[in-house]
Amino acid sequence: MPNLLQALMPKETRFFDLFTAHSRIVFAGAEELRRMLDGGEHVPRCCQAIVEHEAAADAITRDVLQSRRTFITPFDRGDIKDLITAMDDAIDSMQQAAKAITLFDLREFEPHMQAMGDAVLQCAGLLQNAVPLLRNIAAEASQLAAICEQITDIEGRADDIHNEGLRKLLQLHRKDDPMAFITGQEIYNHLEAVVDRFDDVGNEIQSIVLEQV
């Protein structure tokens, strides 16, 4: 009977397409965040672009969460929820970072902030490479594991960049401009949170691989 019911239920092959589309939006958001950290007058435009990407990602997330209730899913429904939520958290964190930058009306950024932006973009690129491999988890397990390990390595390096950036920021501003340190610290912490969210995504992918292989 279970096999008969499963055969009668609508099968959804769009899940992989939706995840792929979401990963592309996340990458586009990361590109705008990195461009934002170059500074200049285009900062507000980059923030608006990130807001729009975040809204598009939310729409895909809702589609995935609704579809998993009525269609046969390619892997466990709970894993689908956890993965798409982790991916959505990554672009949500980008939006929070962008809004903090516009709130403080910043137009210039420290080199270590830009390096954090590089880390975000690298992680987003790796995610975009990883998601299509989920279509064939068994065959791509090693490659997926390698990508997740790369994301973890980047997250570790980003922590070091974050700490060094804060140290230099404190040296530069602690005597003459403490508010500049406070605002800079806020931006560093937001950027670190973005990289952390990508590490969460990598962990979710690795968990799916371990369950499926």
N, C-alpha and C positions, 0 to 999 in steps of 0.2 A: 504493500500500500504506500509506504513512504516514497518508493521509487516512482509510482504512478502519479502521486501528487506533485512530485518534483518535476516530472515530465510535463504536467499540465500547467504549472506555474510559468508566467512570462519570464523569459531569460533576458538578462540585461548585459549586453556587451559594451554599453556606453561608459561603464565605470572607468575603464582604463582611459577612454577619451577624455572624460571629465577630469580625472587626475592629471593627465598630461596638460590639458588646457589650464588647469589651476597652477601647475608648476611653471608654465610659461608666463602667466600673470605675475607670479611671485618673482620670477627673474626680471620681468619688466619693471616691477617696483624697486628691485634692488639696483637696477641700472639708474633709475631716477634718483634714488637715495645717494648713490655714489656721485652722480652728476651734481647733486645738491651740495655735497661737501667740497666741491671745487670752489664754491662761493660765488659772489657776484650778484647781479640783479636778477638772474634767472631762478634764484632760490624759491620765491613764492610759486612760480610756475611748476617747478619740480614737486613741491608739496601738493599742489592741486592734482598733478598727475598721479601721485601715490594714493591720494584719497580716492580717485576714480578707479585705480587698479584694485584697491582694497574692496570697493563696492562690487566690482565684477567678481572678485574672488569669493565674496560672501554669497553671491547668487549661485555660484557653482557649488559651494559648500552646502547650501540649502537643498539643491537638486540632488546631490549625493546622499544626504541624510534622509530625504524623503523617499528616494528610489530604493534604498537598501531595505525598506520595510516591506516592499511588495514584489521585489524581483529576486531571483536567485543571484547571489553575489559571488564574485570570483574567489573571495576568501571570507573569513569570519566577519560577520556584521559588526561585531565590536571592534575588530581591527580596522575596518573601513572607517568607522566613526573616529577612532583614535588618530588614524593617519591624516584624514582630511582636516580634523580639528587642529592637529599639530601644524600642518601646512598653513592653515588659516591664521593661526597664532603668529606665525612668522611675519606675514604681511601686516597683521594688526600691529605688531611691534614696530615695523617700519613706519607705519602711519603715526604712531605715538612719537617716534623719534622726529619725524618731519614736523609734526605739530609743535613739538617743544622748540625746535629750531626757529620756526616762524613766530612762536610766542615771545622768544627772546630777541627776535628781529636780528638774527645773526647773518652776516654776509661774508665773514672770514672764518677759517677753520684751521686748527692745528694740524701739522703733518700726521700726528698719531691718530687723530680723528679720521683723516683720509685713509690711513692704513686700516682702520677698523671698517671703513666703507669698502675697501678692497676685500677684506675677509668676508663681509656680507655677500658681495657679488660673487666671490669664488664659491661660497656655500650654495648660493642660488643656482649657479651653473651646474654644480654637482647634482643638486636635486633634480634639475631639469634633465640631466643625463640618466639619473637613476629611475625615475618614474616609468618611462616606457619599458624598462627591463622587467617590471612587475608582471607583464603579460606572460612571461615564461620564467617564473621564479626558479624552477628546478635547474634549468639550463644556465641561468644567469646569477645563481646564488653567490658564486665566488666574486663576480664583478660587483654585485650589490654590496657585499661585505667590504670590498676594497673601497668603494665610494663612501660608505658609512664611516670607515676608519679615517679616510681623508677629511671628512667633515669634522670628526672629533679632533684630529690634529690641528685643523684650522682654528677650532674653538679654543684649544689650549694656547696657541700662539696669540690669538686675539686677547686672551686674558692677560698675557704678558704685555702686549701693546697697551691695553687699557691701564694697567698699573703704572707702566713707564710714563704714559701720557699724563696721568694724574700727578705723578711725582714732579714732572717738569712744569705742569700748570701751577702747582703749589709754589715751587721755587720762583716762578715768574711773577705771581700775583699776590702772595700771602701778605706782603707788607703794604703795597700801594693800592691794590684793587681787589679786595676779598670777594666782591660781587662777581668779578670776572671768573674767579675760581669756582664759585658756587654754580654759575650758569654752565661753565665748561664741564664741571663734574656731572651735572645733570645730563648733558649731551653724551658724555662718555658712557654713563650708566645705561642710557637708552640704547646706544649702539651695542654695548655688551649684551643687553637683553635680546637684541635681534639675533646675534650670533648664537646665543644660548638656545633660542627657539629652533634654529636649524639643527643644532645638536639633538634636540628632542625629536625632530623629524627623522634624523638618522637612526636614533634608537628605535623609533616605531617601525621603520623599514626593516631593521635588523631583527626585531622581534617577529615580524611577519615571516621573514625568511626562515628563521629557526623553526617556526610552527609548520611551515609548508614543505620543508625539505626533509 
